[in-house]
Amino acid sequence: MNLAILGSGMIVRDFLSISHEIPGLALRAIFGLESVRPDLDELSATYAIPAVYTDLDACLADPDVDTVYVGLPNSLHAPFAKRALLAGKHVICEKPFTLSVADLAELRAIAQERDLILVEGVTTQYLSNYRAIKESLPQLGELKLVQCEYSQYSSRYPAFREGTVLPAFDPAMGGGALMDIGVYTLHFVAGLLGRPQTISYTANVERGVDTSGVVVLDYGTCTAVLVCAKDSGGLIRTKLQGNDGTILMTSPPNICDDFSITLRGQETQVVDRKVHEHRMVEEFRAFEAMIRTRDLAERDARLDHSELVLELAAAALASAGIRLGPA
């Protein structure tokens, strides 16, 4: 995987810090606007990235690049991923994949037509502890209740309250609590339970954007409640309750540090199968293998899941009267 990175923000820096942990990955280029050229040059020097671009076409024409990692603001995911696919590059796109189901369908069609790998960078689905939770679910008997809570007071919220709207709180840029951290709770629950019968979102809305809210998914015999917030702090935990036992995890749903399982009448057991301390290592190792082997079946399975989550997010936002993207 010969990688070009689009962006220089926090998520890109987080990834670069563990890029040496991914066998088969070679950093080939980094792209950003001319206004962030000092940041690009700094990252290039720190991580020995040979090419720095401020022209996207030149970056995508680089023959040493076969894969593009889109680490840009939410509203730019779809257009930049599309340009990369049309240039014949595999694409790893940060979450949320796109702001609309239609945009993702278009990207998927291009990838399938050209036999390219297209995946969403969402750590949850690739973590060994998450798979262990999925394997443990039958031990809980009939699942009754799921709570997945992820609240994190945003350093940008005070500025938002004073009238400065940064991308994290700009609905036109795909901001808001649900698409930022709430989407991890959706990935977590939908990956375990699939499509619910109904979904609704009760949100605290300020200037057209959800700063916090509660999603309810009805699975018939089981109800899932997802809490996300950027305007307040709170417990971070996931609890799955069945009539034979309970699973409790107290780390964010995109980290899955470890979890406990308590079966009725038995002692609590702590399970920890994580491969690496950093949440992004397992997903990028999986991406490298998928690209190296051109595993189109795995690509399609991952896209099916991402499409489901995006459909659920769109339905939740619509139920709260929230519209993302340009007016």
N, C-alpha and C positions, 0 to 999 in steps of 0.2 A: 504494500500500500504506500504509494508515493504521494504524500499529502500536501495540499495547499490549504492554508487556514484563512478564512475570511473573517476578519475582526481582530480586535486587540483588547477586548474588555475582560471582565472578571472571569467569565466562564472559559474563555480562551486561555487565560493565564493559569487557571486551575488545571485545565487539560495539559498544558505544556509542562507543568510541574511533574507529571507522571508519564509523559510521552516516551521516556526511555524504558518504561516498564512494558512496552508493547512490542514483542518480537515481530519482525517483519514490517514495522512501520518506519518510514524515512520521511523526515520533514524536508520538504522541497521549496516551499514558498509561503509567504504571508502577504495578505492584501488588506488595505484600508484606505481611508480618505487621506488626501495630502495633509489635512489639518492634524492628523494623528501620526504623521511620519516619524516624529521622535520616538513614539511608543513602538512603532513597527521596527525601527532601527535597534531599539533597546532589546526587543524580544529576539530579533534576528541574531544579535551578538550573543545574547545569553544562551540561546538554544541552538546555535550554529545552523540557522536557517539560511540557505545560500541566496535566495532571491526575495527581494522586497518589491511589491508592486502597489502603485496607486491607480493603475489602470486595469479594470477588471478583464477587459478583452485580452490584454497582454498576459495576464495571469492565467486565464483559461486556455490560452494558446501555447503555454509552456509545455513542451514535449516531455519534460521530466515529471509532470504531474498527471496522475491517473485518477485521483480522488480529491474531492473538495469537502472540507468541513465548514459548514455555515454556522458561525458563532456570532451572528449579528442580531440587532433588535428584532423583536417578534414580527413586526410588519414587513421586514425585509426578507424573511425566510423564503416565502414562495417565489418572488421574482428572481432572487439570486440563485436559488436551487434550480429553477427552470433554465436559467442561462447556463449553469454548469452542466446540466443534463444535455442540453442542446449542443454543448461543446464536446460531448462524448465522455464526460467525467462521471464516475460514481459519486454519490452524494450522501454524506452524513449530515443531517440537519438537526440543530438543537430544538428542544421542545419550546413552545408548542409548534408542531410541524408547520402548520399554516393557520390562518385566521378563519378559513372557511372550508367546508367539505368539498366544495367545487374546485378550489385551488389544489387540494391534495389529490383529487381525482385526475386533474390535468397532469400533475407531476407523475402520478403513477402510470398513466397511459404512456407518457414519454419514456419512462424507465423500462416499461414492458416492451415497447416497440423496439428499443435499442439494446435490450438485454443488459441493462445497467443496474447496479445495486443502488437502491434508495432506501435509507433507513432513518428513523428518528432517534436522536440521542437522548434517550430517557433511561436512566440507570436502573430503575426498579426491576425491569423485566429480565435483566441479565445477572442479577445478584444471586449468589448461591443460597443465601439465607431466605430470599424470597421464594426460590424454588422449594426450599425445605418447608416453608410455611404451606405452600400449595400441596406438597406431598403429605403433610400432617393433617390437612382438613378432614379427611374421612374419620380420623380418630375422635373428632368432636361430635360425631353423630349428626343429627339434623341441625344445620346452622340456623340460628334464630336472629341474632343481632350482630351487626358489624359497626364499629366506630373507628373512624380514621381522622385524626385531628392533626393539623399542621398550621400553627400560627407563628408568625415571626414579625415583630414590629419593624417596619421598614425605616431605614435611616433617611429615606426620601419623603416620608409622610409629613414631617413638620413643614417642609418647603411646600408640599402640596396644600396643606391647610392654609398656608399664607398666600396661596395663589400662584405659585410656580409649579407648572404641570410638567414634570419630567416623564420620559417614556414609560416608566414603571407604573404611572397612574394616568396615562393618556389612552383613552379608548381608541382613538384613531391609530395609535401605534400598537394596539393589541395588549395594552396594560390591564391591570386589575388583579385582584387576589386569586380568582379562579384560574386564570391562564398563566399566572406566575407560579404559585406554589400549590394551589388547589388541584392543578392538573396532575400532580403526583398522586394525590389521593384517588383520583379517577383511574389513573393507570393501575394503581395497586388493587383496587376493588374490582374493576372490570377484568383485569387479568386473572383474577381468581374465580369470579362468578359470572362473567360474560355480560350479556345485554339484559338490563332490567326491564320489567314490564312498564314502569313509568319512572320519570325523573323530574324533580323540581328544585329550584334554587331560590332561597329567601336570602336576599343580599342587603347589606348596608350600602347604599348608593350615594356617592357624593360627586356632583358635577358629571354625571353620566357614567361613572366607573364604579365598580364594586370594590370597596376597600376591605370588606370581609363578608362572610356569608356561610350559610348551611345548605348543603345539598342532601336531598333525601332520594334514595333509590329503592324502589319497591320490587322485590324479587318473589313476591307471592308469600311464601312461608318464611321469608327472611327480609328484614329491613336494614339497609345500610345508611348511616348518617355520616357525612363528611363535613368537617369544619375547616375553613381556611381563613386566615386573617393577615393583613399587612398593616392594619391600624391599631393592633393590640397584640400583646403576648398571651401565651396560654400553654397548657400542657401539650406536649407532643407525644402522641401515643396512638397505637392501633390495637383494638381489642376485637376478637372474633369469638362469639359465644354460641356454643351448641349445647344440646341437651345431654351430652356426655363429657363436655369439657370446654376449656377456654384457652385461647392463645393471646398472649399480651406482648406487645413490642413497644419500647419506649424511646426508640430513635425515629427520626423522620422517615417517611415512606420511600424516599429516594436514597436512603443509606442502609436500612435494614441491618443494624449493627449486630444484634442477637435478639432472641425472643424466648419466652418461657411458655411451656405448655403444661396445663394442670388438668388432668383427667379425673373424673369423679371417683373419690375414694383412693386416689393415689397421690404420691408426693410430686411436687412441682419439679420439672426438669428444665434446665436452661440449654438451649440449642444455639450453637454458633459454628457455621460452616464457611464463614467468609474466607475468601482467597487472598484478599489484600485489604489493607486499612483504608485505601482511597476508593471511593465509590465508583470512579470512572474507569478503573483498570479492566474489570471484567467485560464491560460493554465494548470497549475499544479492542480488546482481544477478540471478542466475537465478531466485530465488524471487520477486522483484518482477515480473519478466517473466511468470512462470508465473501469478501472481495477477492481474496486469493483463489478460492475454489469456484467463484462465480455461482454461488448457491442461490439460484433463483427461487427455489421452493421455500427456503428460509426467508428470503426477502419478502415473498408474498405473504407468508404467515405473519411476519412482523408488521407488514403494511395493513393486513386485515385488523390487527389489534389497534394500530394507530388510528385507522379510520373509525373504528368503533368509539375510541376515546374522544376523537374530535366531534363525532356525531353527538355524543353525550354532552360534551362541553357546549356545543352549539344549542342543544335543546335546553340545557340548564340556563344559559344566558338569556335565551329567548323567553323562558318562563319568568325571568326577573325583569324583562323589558330592556335588556342591555344589548347594544349593537356595537361590535368592534369593527375597526377599519375606517377608512376615509368616509366622511359624511356624503 
